Amino acid sequence: MVRVTTTNRRGVLRAGAGLVTGGALAAGCGAGRTAPTTTPDPGSPTASPSAAHATDRPSAGAQAAPAPRAYPGQPAQIAHGPRTRPQVALTFHGQGDPGIAHSLLDTAEQHGARLTVLAVGTWLDQHPDIARRILDGGHDLGNHTQRHISINDMAETDARKEITDCADRLKRLTGSIGTWFRPSRSPTASALVVRLAREAGYPHVLSYDVDSLDYTRPGAAAVTRKVLADVTKGSVVSMHFGYPDTVAALPDVLHELDRRGLRAVTTTELLS
């Protein structure tokens, strides 16, 4: 039986304290199951001062991030990798308190794990330094739309802008539009959104076959149980930045994956 340790509970309290002062939680992408995100628009008076584009450029001397690539034999929407190798991809919807994001990245790296982060464009506007932090840790970085609203329900012009606006942010910050695109507010993309993503430069849409349901705030132990009950070789797991439960659950998830002989890798490595 998996349990949350005392150390992890202390981490939850620290992360939770930051969350109270850090603004709105990230919203999950289960259709119709969460409230709209309240991340301020970067052009609004309430947006963070760090949204200014004075720092919105790749660091001097930093290498450009990897570009998207096509994976022959894989469908337009990828939900999992090969079932023959002992690897899984933990993918995170990138939004919410950056302190929690840093805690998750630090925890993953301490365990030798690499993550895939699908970032929301307005989050990158508020916290432009997080993009380079993700890449410097050896993680994948991708596009999760500009405003994290229901892209499948949008008109073509608006849906295209959601994709390309976030891609533009990533390009300015890292030199690449990101290695992956994931639709917002839905585990899968409509045929229209698949086409728009491809036109924007993403050969595949990244879905998942394991939903942690961490955005429902069920407690760290429940998040851990849900992931470990469903994960198998090749799984792509959906998780979120922005929730203290996820910070507390991650060490136990990684420990049990290791015990089962499953290694947490980037989605790029999972499919390569």
Sequence and secondary structure as in RCSB ss.txt:
>XXXX:A:sequence
MVRVTTTNRRGVLRAGAGLVTGGALAAGCGAGRTAPTTTPDPGSPTASPSAAHATDRPSAGAQAAPAPRAYPGQP
AQIAHGPRTRPQVALTFHGQGDPGIAHSLLDTAEQHGARLTVLAVGTWLDQHPDIARRILDGGHDLGNHTQRHIS
INDMAETDARKEITDCADRLKRLTGSIGTWFRPSRSPTASALVVRLAREAGYPHVLSYDVDSLDYTRPGAAAVTR
KVLADVTKGSVVSMHFGYPDTVAALPDVLHELDRRGLRAVTTTELLS
>XXXX:A:secstr
     HHHHHHHHHHHHHHHHH       STTSS       TTSTTS GGGSGGG S  TT          TT  
SEE B  TTSSEEEEEEEE S HHHHHHHHHHHHHTT   EEEE HHHHHH THHHHHHHHTT EEEE  SS S 
GGGS HHHHHHHHHHHHHHHHHHHSSS S B  SSSSS  HHHHHHHHHHT SSEE  SEE  GGG   HHHHHH
HHHHH  TTBEEEEESS HHHHHHHHHHHHHHHHTT EEE HHHHH 
